[in-house]
Every structure is written in structure tokens, then in C-alpha cells.
């Protein structure tokens, strides 16, 4: 009979520390800790705890884990046919570290209702601090969130935790969530990220659809958006948002152009794609084949060289680099996560008493927003996706381990 693993409190707090480390930019402020490589130490602790507790006996049977390992296996296989194996190795390392730290680590750490409650408290406080940093830094985030598009999607995935947290929490956390709603809207506006704005809009629509008080909610968001736009939004950003659907506008034209190149790559390599991380290392060849470096009447290239760049779309990068095999694996993974998350929501109905209901509503809204925003942002290797896989699987297991007792 398989012995049930029982992770220690130590591993739970290591996981909490790791999340803070990755999302808060702590090494930027306490530079001395970089000398001991705390992130790598946490990953090593997760891995050996995962082995010691024999968590792998259950974790490796989860469909989401199996699919992730198949995705990683495809990256390994692309070492044999990719043009630039250095890029493959770098992203393969990122995939392995994300699985160990966020997926296995999350499933180890969130092993009880009490731990979930503590994690949710940390998440909203951390989210408020990130929003404040984004606002004061003029649109960029801390540490690994330095890119405005990355931090915008992170803020968007945290925003519904503020909204539903206002109903779930009491005391000071309730007011942090209330302020956090406004901070999140302002932070996304300050980033001037069009992908972030679309993600925020999609998340807001999801919250509206789930809400029982739609008129009041619409009023709150309308006021928040009007204040944010009037105070923080530049005319340039307004023009950018207006040009999202304008295919003649320069950045929109270049985006569609790069997406077209991605489609060409897929059509030439429909089964397995070009290989992990290969869009930027092949795009110049496709530009040359099209004759896009020919000179115009002014002696300039018809198109600028996109070598080394991404397509600025998670989906275009993904299907051009992984082909139909990778797309099928990702589809199965998203379907499995949807079913698991829906099951969490179906069995937990009372938001004021059940942290699982809170987690379900906030995660569903935030992930839909990120999925929409990823159309304009390359986000597959960023922590959000991997973290929530681990959390969703972990939370779905909780009724098997502990009876829910309302506060």
C-alpha cells in the first residue's frame, strides 16, 4: 500500500519564500542573498523533498503532470533538429525548473486548507506591493517582472484575487483588497501594455459574468477606469489602444507581419515545428526568402530584420516552434486544467466560508484574462502559467486530505 506523503511546514514556507523571491524582486533590494543563489537552493529542496516524501508516486499519475512532461520531452527532442540548440537548452532548463519549483513545489506545499488560507493571504499582500512598485517605477515591475508586458499580465492575474478577496477576507486584508482593485487598474494603465489592457478587459468581463451584483460592479470598474485614465493614461497610449485593430498602423502592421512569418514556419514544419525557442533564430531566413530585405526607393530595407525577436504572441511562437503535436498537448493540458478548476468551483459554493471557492473564482477570471493577453505577449515561460498548474492540482486534492471547516 502506498504511503501518503506528508510534506513538512518547512517546505511550505520554502515555497512561500520562493514565490516572494520570484515575484517581489527581493534580490534587487537585498543583493547579498544573490551570492547564495536562493532560488536554486529552493528548487533543490523541493526536488529532494518530493523524492523523500514519495510524492512522485501520486504526482506522476496526474494528467496535467504527464502532459507537462510530454511537453518537456518535445523540447528535449528538438535538440536533435533545431537550428540553435543553445536556445533550446536555455528554455528546456526553464521548463524543468518551473515544473520542480511551481508544479511539484506547489503540490507539496498546498496540502491542507490552512496552508491554502495562508498562501492566499500572502498572494494579495504580494500583489498589492507589486502594483505599488509598478506605479512608482513608471510601468515596469520588480526583478523578473521588469518587462511591462510581463508585469501587466501578472497584475491582471492578481486583480480578481483583490476583488473576490474583499468578500472573503476580514480585517486589514479586506481593505488591502479594496485598495488593490484600484491599484491593479492603475498599474496596468501605467505599463502602457496593449496586451495587458486586453487581459484586464477580459478579466473584468469574467468578473462581471460571475457577479451577482452586476450593476454595482460595473459602476465600480467604470469609476476606477475613468480615474485611472484621467490621471495616468497618456495620449500616446490612448492612440496605441485605438490602433490595436488598425492593420495599417506601424506596430500593428509589424505584429501581423511577424505572425504571418510564424504561419509560414508552421506550414513548413507542421508536425513537430521548428523546435523550442526557434522562431527568432529562423525568422530572418523566412524574411530573406520573401525578399523583404530588398531596398525601396529611399535605399532602405522593405522590412527590418526580426532576427532574435519573438512574434509577440504566445500562440504564434508556440505552434510555429512545436507544430501540431505541441498544440495538441497544450490543448489537452488546458482542457484538463479547465475540468479540474470547474470541479473545485462545483463542490465549493460559499465564498465567505470556503477558500477553495475564492481560489476558483479568482483563478478562473485571472487565467482567462492572461489567455487573452497572451495573444499579444509571449508568456509561456513566465511563472504564472506553471504556478497555477501546481496550485490548481493541489487545491483539487484538498477534500481528499482534510474536511472543510468554515471559519
Secondary structure as UniProt FT lines:
FT   HELIX           9..24
FT   HELIX           26..29
FT   HELIX           31..36
FT   HELIX           38..52
FT   TURN            53..55
FT   HELIX           56..59
FT   TURN            60..61
FT   HELIX           63..77
FT   HELIX           78..80
FT   HELIX           85..98
FT   HELIX           99..104
FT   HELIX           105..109
FT   HELIX           113..136
FT   TURN            137..138
FT   HELIX           143..145
FT   HELIX           148..168
FT   HELIX           172..191
FT   HELIX           194..210
FT   HELIX           214..232
FT   HELIX           235..242
FT   TURN            243..245
FT   TURN            247..248
FT   HELIX           250..268
FT   TURN            270..272
FT   TURN            276..277
FT   HELIX           279..290
FT   TURN            291..293
FT   TURN            297..298
FT   TURN            307..308
FT   HELIX           314..347
FT   TURN            351..353
FT   HELIX           355..373
FT   TURN            374..375
FT   TURN            380..381
FT   HELIX           383..401
//
